[in-house]
Amino acid sequence: MAADPGPQARTASGLVVALQANYCRVELDQPGPAGRQRLLCTRRTRLAKGGQSICTGDRVRLEGIDWPAGRGAVAAVQPRSSLLVRPAVANVSRVVVVVALAEPLPDPLQLTRFLLTAEASGQAVELVFSKADLLPAPEVEAWCERVRGWGYDPLAVSERSGLGLEPLRRRLSRAGIAVLCGPSGVGKSSLLNRLSPALELRVGAVSGRLQRGRHTTRHVELFALAPGALVADTPGFNRPELPADPAVLAGLFPEMRQRLSGARCRFSNCLHQGEPGCAAADPWDRQSHYQHCLEQIQAQLSRQQQAGPGEGSDPPVLKRRGHRLEPRLDPRLRQPSRRSRRQRLGRESSAEQAGAGPEGPPRLSPRPPEG
């Protein structure tokens, strides 16, 4: 049993299990006084000024703990072994992409983009087809056979009938942090409720008119399914981001990695669009999806190059203040200071008293004719 740090302990370490607004919930490595397991924490200002973000899954060091109130402050973040950018989860062991076979219907291009986001994390990627009871068995098998050609071992499950739940439980019970991600309405929270009814996660129905899922999960949170095994339930989103570099896109397709592992293209900068000497020129199932994603990345790069360093380009992330660098606030989020507002109101008031009005200088009446 872990030692009690005592009522006077002001420091501790733990795991960030949830982020909500400007607060994070930290699961302690050792229980605090009265067996307290979690603290509601803020982030030290020096972390924000240094550009240090906090993600669910981060291991952190706490200080300034108020044990009776259950509060603390994150003083340091330990180095991460991995990071999934969207949804933002640190120290991920594997990414589980969940896509429904019905309600809403699967979109191969959207599924490809989710798989690309998962592959970009550098961790193991698994694929789960939910709502398998809503399709005939031959159609379910056809989808599974298709994605096996993509390089994945899919698992068809049903929260209603219980199909595939035990194999899914075994997969998620392996040690580490597994992240469930996918479009809204595919049943990620419903599956977790079936695997662990005590969670009682909020779920919602799919929109009948648009056949899109409603956002019921509002933040990323870790839940324990087995000793040492944590699962992150994440908010659904329908348009995953693409990598910024077109050269890395092909490596995020397992079937392309397999093709290129035994052969080499004639040109080192080959983008595998059927160029002479391309080692992956033969047709393949997701070729049109690859081409679509590549064109979107190239179009984004072209827009950035045309914008140049001025309008349309991203502002610098850091600014220099004295001998240190501080994060630069996005200009769209910047608000005028109270002093600036008072000065503006003072100018407008002076102009109105002078008869000018806030719109500009006073109008001069014409001089009457002489004589």
Secondary structure as GFF3:
##gff-version 3
##sequence-region A 1 371
A	DSSP	beta_strand	12	20	.	.	.	ID=ss1
A	DSSP	beta_strand	23	28	.	.	.	ID=ss2
A	DSSP	three_ten_helix	33	35	.	.	.	ID=ss3
A	DSSP	beta_strand	38	43	.	.	.	ID=ss4
A	DSSP	alpha_helix	45	49	.	.	.	ID=ss5
A	DSSP	beta_strand	59	66	.	.	.	ID=ss6
A	DSSP	beta_strand	71	77	.	.	.	ID=ss7
A	DSSP	beta_strand	83	84	.	.	.	ID=ss8
A	DSSP	beta_strand	89	90	.	.	.	ID=ss9
A	DSSP	beta_strand	94	100	.	.	.	ID=ss10
A	DSSP	alpha_helix	108	120	.	.	.	ID=ss11
A	DSSP	beta_strand	124	130	.	.	.	ID=ss12
A	DSSP	three_ten_helix	132	134	.	.	.	ID=ss13
A	DSSP	alpha_helix	137	148	.	.	.	ID=ss14
A	DSSP	beta_strand	155	156	.	.	.	ID=ss15
A	DSSP	alpha_helix	165	172	.	.	.	ID=ss16
A	DSSP	beta_strand	176	181	.	.	.	ID=ss17
A	DSSP	alpha_helix	188	195	.	.	.	ID=ss18
A	DSSP	three_ten_helix	197	199	.	.	.	ID=ss19
A	DSSP	beta_strand	221	226	.	.	.	ID=ss20
A	DSSP	beta_strand	229	233	.	.	.	ID=ss21
A	DSSP	three_ten_helix	246	248	.	.	.	ID=ss22
A	DSSP	three_ten_helix	250	252	.	.	.	ID=ss23
A	DSSP	alpha_helix	254	261	.	.	.	ID=ss24
A	DSSP	alpha_helix	287	307	.	.	.	ID=ss25
A	DSSP	beta_strand	318	321	.	.	.	ID=ss26
A	DSSP	beta_strand	324	327	.	.	.	ID=ss27
A	DSSP	three_ten_helix	331	333	.	.	.	ID=ss28
A	DSSP	alpha_helix	338	353	.	.	.	ID=ss29
###
